[in-house]
């Protein structure tokens, strides 16, 4: 399960579709509708909010917004009718780590997207997150 803190606009088509599917899975996990992934490290930041299901719903809406911009159709009816209305903190180190990880993936998988984003000076975040100072969180490792 890979839930990015960086803006979905950085992802190539494959990455955006994977993000949608994995975020929908996380929504089911947070709703208690699955047996697997319940202790996945990436759940922690959502579980630590006052409304985990609302937080993942807001996250999914932003992913769907990016899909709309690209002419994709992600079925918004799959998103629960809740809203968190706040942001989740993510450290600067985590954001930088994710961006480097994504660049490595894009260089091999989508060279055109890689060339477009590799020079980014100020990494934009997914709207669900707010950057704070700090290193990579030890609970979140993207593989």
Secondary structure, 3 states (H helix, E strand, C coil): CCCCCECHHHCCHHHHHHHHHHHHHHHHHHCCCCCCCCCCHHHHHHHCCCCHHHHHHHHHHHHHHHHHHCCCCCCHHHCCCCCCCCCEEEEHHHHHHHHHHHHHHHHHHCHHHHHHHCCCCCCCECCCEEEECCCCCCCCCCC
